[in-house]
Structures are given as C-alpha cells and as structure tokens.
Amino acid sequence: MTQAVAMDTRKSQLLFERAQQVIPGGVNSPVRACKAVNSQPIFIERADAAWLYDVDGNAFVDYLGAWGPMILGHQHPRLMEAVEDAVRLSTSFGAPNALEVDIAELVVKMMPSIQMVRFVNSGTEACMSAVRLARAYTGRNMVIKFDGCYHGHADSFLIKAGSGLATLGISSSPGIPEELSRLTVSLPFNDLSVVEKAFKEHKEKIACIIVEPIMGNAGLIVPKEDYLSGLRELCTTNGALLIFDEVMTGFRVGAGGAQQKFKVTPDLTCLGKVIGGGLPVGAYGGKKEIMERVAPSGDVYQAGTLSGSPVAMAAGLAQLRVLQTPGAYERLEQKTAALADGIREIVEKGKVPAQVVHVTGMLCVFFNDKPVVDFESAKACNTERFAKMWQELLKNGVYWPPSQFESAFVSLEHGKRELDATLDAFKVALA
C-alpha cells in the first residue's frame, strides 16, 4: 500500500504552529521535531497493530514503535485488556500493589543478571539511579561511558551522547557544571585499548562503566566479538561495576536481552520501554548484594511517587507474558531479517553507498560506504541522503525514525502486507 506524493498535512501544520507557541520547539522530545530530515512533525491521532494514522487521515507503516516498547504492535488485546482492568481500580495508589511483585518476579526470571529490581518511571531515572548506586557501592566517583551512547538526560550522560544530541549536532548540554563533567570519561565504542588506558590513568577512581551493549542511539551499532566480555574483564580486574543500559534492547532482542545474546553478565542492568508496554516505566536491577544498598534496605536513596504504577505494571506484565510465548522471538527475527535482506537487495541493485544493519527487532540504514563501528563512523554518514530517503518513505506510507542516529523498530504485527509495502517504498526512496 503506497500513498500519493501530494500528501495532505494541513492539520499537522496547524497543530505545529499552535504547539510552537506553548511548547519549546513545538515538541516534548527534540527528535520529534523532524529538523534533521528537513521536515515538520506529523501529528499522530491513533495507532493499530503495525500502523500509525495521523490527524489528516494518512496511514503509515510504523517503524517508530514508540521508540521501542511496541514490540507486540499497537492495541494488542492482551495488553489493552490488562490496562483497562487496572484503570478500573484507579490510575495510581502511591502504595505497594501486587502487580509490582508479579512483574519483578518475572523480570528476575527472564533477565540473567538480575536478582533484585527497583522500578522507576523512565530510562533516564534507571540509568541515573544505577550510576549513583555504583558510586556508593565502590566508593568511587568517575564514570566511563561511550561516544554516541545515550543513557537519558541526567547531567552525567550528556557528554558526546547519541540520540537527540547527535541528531541536532549538540556535543554536550549547557547547564552541566564543569566539575561534574570531569567525572565522566567518554570513549570510542568498540575499542578495548582506550578503556584499558582510562583505567590506568584513573587508577582506583572509576566506579563503573555504563554502556549500551548494542548501540541504538547512534543508529544501530553491534559490538565486536569479545568487546563486551573484554569490558566485563576490565571491570572485574579494576574493581569497577559494569552497567548494561538495556532500556532499548532489554526483552526486545531476546527474552534475556543483549546480555543473554552475548553471554556477558553485568553487575547492574537498566531497563525500560518494553516492560511498560508503551506506558512510562523504567527499572534497574542486578546482584542482590548491590541492590540491597538501595533505600529502605540500605543507604542509597531513590524514590518516586509513580514508581510501580499499577497501570504501567499491568501493561508490562501482560507484554512480558505474551513474549514468553514459544517462537515469539524467532518470528520477530524472521520479520526483521526479511526486511533487512530486502533493503540490502535494493541497495546492492542500485549501487547505493549504504550499510544495512539489523538485530532482532531493530534495523538501521547508514548512508556510508564503509561499516559503521562507532560514533565517529556513524557521524561520517550522508545525513542529507538520509533526509531525502525519509521524506520519500513518508510520502509512500512508511514512518521511519526521523534521524540517521536512531534505530527503526519492527513489531510482531509487521506482516507480509506491511513488509512488502515498506520495500516498495524503499525502492522509490533509494532510486
């Protein structure tokens, strides 16, 4: 299914004009502004299965997936029923509820490294809290992160970060004290030698390494063989904790996340997205001896009025239970691989200088004639070519993430109709 090139967007344009008067930049998250693709945002009215429908009545095959959580597609009946049942009992209690215990037990069962888990309201909170805990547990202050990884917008992480900062060309954010930025060391991804050097230079000062085990905020960058196990060994040798930010990859690339895929066990794991089924949620967890330092068991304080919200917990629990269905991740891999292979064929036939990268449920097209292995090689991509591709995809009924530095997301609801329509759109967009 493709659309006419002369797509009507008048209602979206009017909404954007109104939004700019009362919301900074007219959006509540920077990438949504679509500046990087030389466009204005499309305002979505509803979504169903693998489709988005905007306020002007246009339909798009959805590869945003709400930036990752809609792994079952939109309006999955099991998830919707769970949310409706929870809402009837109230939207929030501010007190413990049984659903928190149910989903915590399931997370511990599914995620290899987690023995205890604390729920929060966002991935930013999860990463911020995990780093605070690592600093307290080790008695050290410095943090190693990697160029192009995005761990939310807490002060410690907005240095050479990916996602919206990369999209807008911002290297770091004003408002972060220089004293704090000196406690964060940002290094190239996929290079163990620079990490070894950092540990030597800052001996017994580094509290932790925090890393996206599969980078999803600089496009999609897969770790080299033995890279993650190398980080594990360096942390163990130097008395630092290893934190995997699996906010994006957790329960998306497999039932046990990237850590199960690569057989590497971090000390702490940050989660989000999928465990809320599209509702605001995050979590951090890990070894019991570390997590017991969190208040009220221990002295590391972290709290949240809406943490463990019954509606979010109900949605996340329903989603995880469906994902436990035998064959779910195999089907997701088949769908993702079919799309990636189809795009590669179009790229090769058209002799387009592009790299198509995928893992289960995630996909990226880099306009670069060389493999993309880190943030520098991602930044070398032809972003103008990407913008043109995005515009053509949109005109032909495909909503791709509006940035070269973001991953596209495939759901279990993407069937032959949606994949065929997408490949038809790519043939036009890459012509």
Helices and strands as residue ranges (DSSP letters): H 10-22, G 24-26, G 30-33, G 35-37, E 44-48, E 51-54, E 59-62, G 65-67, H 77-87, H 98-110, E 116-120, H 123-138, E 142-146, G 155-157, H 164-168, H 178-181, E 184-187, H 192-201, E 206-211, H 227-238, E 241-245, H 257-262, E 268-272, G 273-276, E 282-286, H 288-291, H 310-323, H 328-349, E 355-359, E 362-366, H 375-379, H 383-395, E 398-399, E 408-409, H 416-429
